[in-house]
Amino acid sequence: MIKLVYCFGKRPDLTDNEFFHYWKYVHAPIGAKIPGLRRLVQSHTLRVPGRPADFDGMAELWFDSLEMLTAARQSPEWAAASVDEANFIDPHRTAYFITEEHEIL
């Protein structure tokens, strides 16, 4: 199983509540249509006093193989999700990487 991990910050004009609401209830249904997607998880950052977070959220997208991920990234559904990101993500605060999990515990 291959996982894409995508970390990002919210647009500066959005409150935390606006950002998390849009991501969960508007963007997630768009992303859930990506072909070959086996699992989709959102991690919403918790605010800890004195410890500013580097990112406001993290999305994890699982695919059966790197080939399935590559094909998904060429799909119209991926394109639609990418276009929608402008509605809530700060494009200057993003990072992503592709992983293969090795469960320890």
N, C-alpha and C positions, 0 to 999 in steps of 0.2 A: 504494500500500500504506500502510495506517495502522498505527501501532504505539502500544500503551499501555505506558508505562514505569512500573513500580510499585516503589518503594524502601521498605524496611521494616527495623525492628529486631526482634531475637528477644525472646521473653518472657524476663524477667530470671531466671526459675527454671530455664532450660535452659542446658546447656553448648553451646559451638559445635558439637560433634559431634552432640549430640542434635538441635539445630536443623536443621543441614544434612541429617542423615539423614532426619528427618521430612519436610522440605520436598521432598527429591528422591524418596524412595521411597514416601511415603504421600500427600502433597498433590499432587504432580505428576500422578499418574494420574487424580486427580479433576479437576484443571484441564484436562488434555488432552482431556476429553470435551466441552468447551465448543463449541457449534456455531459453525461459520464460522471457527474458529481455524486459521490457516495455518501458524503457526510459534510455538514456545514455547521461550524460552531462560532459564535461570537463571544468574545471576552470583553466585558465593559470595565474600564479602569475604575478602581475605587480611589477616592481622594483621601490621602493620608497627610495630616498636618505636618509641615516641615519637610515633606518628601515629594517634590513635584515629579510627576510622571513624564517620561520621555514621549510617550504616546497616550492617546485617549482610548484606543481600542485595538484589538487584535482579532482577525478573522482567520480561521483554519478551514481549508478546503481539501478534502480527501478524494483521491482518484485511484483506480486500480493499478495504473502504470504511468510512467512518464509519457508514453505515447498518448494515453487518454487525456492527460493534462494538456499536452501540446495541441491535440485536436480540439479540445474545449476552448483553448485560447484563440482559435481561429473561427469560433462560432458566432453567429449573430447575437446569441444570448449573452456571451461574454462581452461583446461590444456594447450591448445595451447596459449591462452592469457597469462597465467602465465609464460610459458617458454619464450615468447617474451619479457617479462618485463626486462630480463637481458640485452637487447639491449639498454635500455635507462634509467632505474631506478637504483638508488643506494639502494641496499637491506638493508643498515644500517640506512636509513632515510625513514622509512615508518610507517604509523599508519592507522588503519581502525576501523570502528565501524558500527554496524547495528542499524538503527533507524526506528522509526515510526513517521512521521511528524504530528505536531499539528499546523496548520496554524493560525496565530494570526491576520494578516492584509492582 
